């Protein structure tokens, strides 16, 4: 299937998940994850109506953003992967929202190096998996207090990556936990759900879903 056809199918599934949850589909932002996919795939998805795109790796993203702009397209870019402090300057000005703020030190570096307003999400390691980045759930409230006062940063919400599983339903407790934490903190955004579990995430309140394979197909790891 083409990118356009895949995108239409994902949108229909988002609408169905919203109906099940009694939600308005306009409250869910679909982010097309283009990791390892070429600039031409971004343009094809943009022409099909997608406006938000996510990248995991700063170096790859910068090169792709420049290539996409040369092709005459200016989508909204989200940084969804781990951001090292020494890559903040490279990322500065490239992304409208950073989903993966996983420490107060990183937030401080973004505040110092970005030089302009940027929206951020705090990454939460709900399951406290040692292989993942993010704040422990009990750390988020105090981290938010420290980060919210930093210049240039607008903390919009929380992000998490659910455990990889063959059963999408098994991700529901993770998403439910993040939503409860977000509600306690009175933040608007919840970035959660990927190609294998975005429908469950929407049912549990996701406002942003990060979908790659279901739109662009399998990727070749770089």
N, C-alpha and C positions, 0 to 999 in steps of 0.2 A: 504494500500500500504506500501511497505517496505521503509526504509530510502533511499536506493539506487534509488528506483523508484521515490520517492518524489524529490530527488535531481536532477534526470534527468529531471523531469518536470519543476522544477524551472529554471534550466539552459536553457531549451528551451524557457521559457518565457523571460528570460533575453536576449537571443539572438534576440527574436522577438522585444522586446522593443528597443534594440540597432539598429536594422534595421529601425524601424520607425523613430528613431532619427538620423539616418545616422552616427552611432558610431560603433567603433570596440569593440566587446564584451570583448576583452582582457583588455580593459580599465576599467572594472568593477570587483571589488573584492567581491566575495560572502562570507559573514561571517555567519557561522551557529551558531545561538544562542542556547546554551545548558543549559540555566537556568533550574534547577530542573531535568534535564535529567541525567542519569547515565554515568559513564565513558565508559561503553560498547557501548552506543549510539555514543559517540565521535569516538571510534575506528571503528565502523561500517561505519560512514560517511567518516572517513579518508580512509578506505579501498576502498570506492567508489570514491575517488579522491578529496575530500574536504580537504583543507589545513588550512583554517582560521576559528577560532572559537571564539565566544564572550561570555563573562560572565558578569552578572550584579552585583553580590555580591561577595566581596573580600573573605570572609571566605569560602563560598561554592566553589569559584573558586580555591582557594589554595588547598583544599582537593581533588578536581577533577583533577587538573593539576598533582598532585602527583600520583593519582591513574592511570591516563592515561599514565604517564611515566613508571609506574611499568608494564603496559601492553605493553610496547615497542613502544609507539607512541609519537612523539614530534612535534605537530602542532604549528602553530603560534597563540598565544593567544592575544585577544583584550579585554580590560576592557571597557565595554560600559555603565555600570551603574554608578550611583552617587558614588563618592569616597570621603569619609570623611577624613579630615586631619589626624585623629588619626589612620587611616588604611593604610596610605601610606607606612610605614615601612613593613607591612605585604605584601603589593602588590609588593614591590621592587624586581626587577629581574624576576618577574613572567610573565609580559606582555610586548610584543614588542611595543604595541601602546595603549595609553590611550585616549579614545574618549571624555571623559567627564570632561575636565578641565573647571570649571565654575567660577573660581575666580582667581585673581592674588595671593592671599594668598595660595590657593591650589597649584598653579604652583610653588611658592616658596618652599613649603614643599616638593613637588616631587623633585625639584632641589637639595634640601639639603639631602633628605633621600634616593633617588634612587641610587646614587653613581656610576651610569653608564649611558650611552646614552639611551634615550627613546624618541620615537616619540609621539607627543601629538596632539590632536585636541581641539579646543576651542568650547565648547558647547554654542549654541546661542538659546535663548528663543524667537524665531521669533514673536510668538503671544503674548508674555509677559503674559503667563498664570501663575497665582500665584501658581499653584500646580506643576509647573515644575522648574527645575534648569536651570541656564545658564545666559550668558550675554545678556542684552538688545542689539538690533542691533546697536544702536548708541554708545555703550560702547566698541565694539569689536576692533576698530582701536587703541584706546589708550591702551587697555589691551594688544594687540599684541605687541605694542612698549615696554611695560614693561616686558613681558614674553619672548620675542625673545632674550633678552640679558642674560637670566639666563643660568648658566652652565648646561650641561647634557641634555637640552631640545631642541628638534627639532620640531618646530611648523609646522605641515604639512598641516593643513586645518581646516575646520569647521564641526561641527556636529549639527543636530537638531532632535527633535522628533515632528512630525506633530500631530495636534489634532486628537484624535480618532473619526472616523466617519464611517458611513455605506457606504458613497459614496467616494471611493478613489479619484475621480476627484476633490473633495473639498480640497484635500491636495496640489494641484498643486501650488496655490499662495505661500504657505509656502516654498516649494522647490525652486520655481523661485526666491523668495526673498533671500534665502540663497545663491543661485548660484551667484546672482548679487553682494552680499556682498563679497563672495569669490573672484570673478573676480576683484573687486576694490582693494582687498588686495594682489592680485597676488599669491595666494596659490594654490597648486596642488590638494588637496584632498577635497572631499565632502562626508561625511558620512550621508546618509539620506535614508529613506525608510525601511519599515519592511514588514512582510508577507502580509499585506492587501494593501500596496501601493507602493511596490518596483518598479513596472513597471512604474508608474507615476514618481517616483524619478529618474529613469534612463533616462526617456525622458527629464527630466529637468536638467540632468548633473551629477547625483550621480556617484561617483567613488567607493564607498563602500556601499553595502546594507546589512542590518542586519536582517536575515531571520531565524525564529525559528520554529513556528508552521507549516509552509508550508513544512518544511523538517522533523521535529521530531514528529509532531503531537501535540495534546493538552497536556499541562503540568499540573501536580499537584502542586499547590502552596505550598511552604514550610512555 
